[in-house]
C-alpha cells in the first residue's frame, strides 16, 4: 500500500530533470551551430589565402575583395566579413574571416538567451606562403631505376 506522503514525488523529480535536460539540449544546439560556423569560416579563410597566394605567385594583382568573396561563398547564410588580407612578410598572406548575421558582427544564439548569452563572435584565420624554399636543408624526392645503379657496364634497360 502506498503512503500518502510519497504521492507526486516522481512528478517533482521529472520536472526538475526536464529543466536540466532542456538546458543541456539548448547548449548542444548553440555549440553545434558555433562549431559548424567556425568550420565554414575556416574553409573560406583557407580558400581565400590560397587564391591570393596563387595570384601573387603568378605575379597577378590579387583582387581586394577576394577574401570577402571566398568567406561568403563558404558560409550557408552567405554572410561573413573578411577585412583586407595582410602580408606579414614577403611571400606570406594572412586572411581573417568573421561571422556576421542580420544583427551585425557575430552570431545570434537562440537558446543561449536562456542563460543570458545572446551573441557570440566566431572567426577564423589562415596563412599561405608562396615561393621557393629558402634557408632550409631541403630533401628532394628523386627516384632512379635499378639499372642506373648497375656499375658493371651492362645495360639492362
C-alpha positions, 0 to 999 in steps of 0.5 A: 500500500502506498503512503500518502506522503510519497504521492507526486514525488516522481512528478517533482523529480521529472520536472526538475530533470526536464529543466536540466535536460532542456538546458543541456539540449539548448547548449548542444544546439548553440555549440553545434551551430558555433562549431559548424560556423567556425568550420565554414569560416575556416574553409573560406579563410583557407580558400581565400589565402590560397587564391591570393597566394596563387595570384601573387605567385603568378605575379597577378594583382590579387583582387581586394575583395577576394577574401570577402568573396571566398568567406561568403561563398563558404558560409550557408547564410552567405554572410561573413566579413573578411577585412583586407588580407595582410602580408606579414612578410614577403611571400606570406598572406594572412586572411581573417574571416568573421561571422556576421548575421542580420544583427551585425558582427557575430552570431545570434544564439537562440537558446543561449538567451536562456542563460543570458548569452545572446551573441557570440563572435566566431572567426577564423584565420589562415596563412599561405606562403608562396615561393621557393624554399629558402634557408632550409636543408631541403630533401628532394624526392628523386627516384632512379631505376635499378639499372642506373645503379648497375656499375658493371657496364651492362645495360639492362634497360 
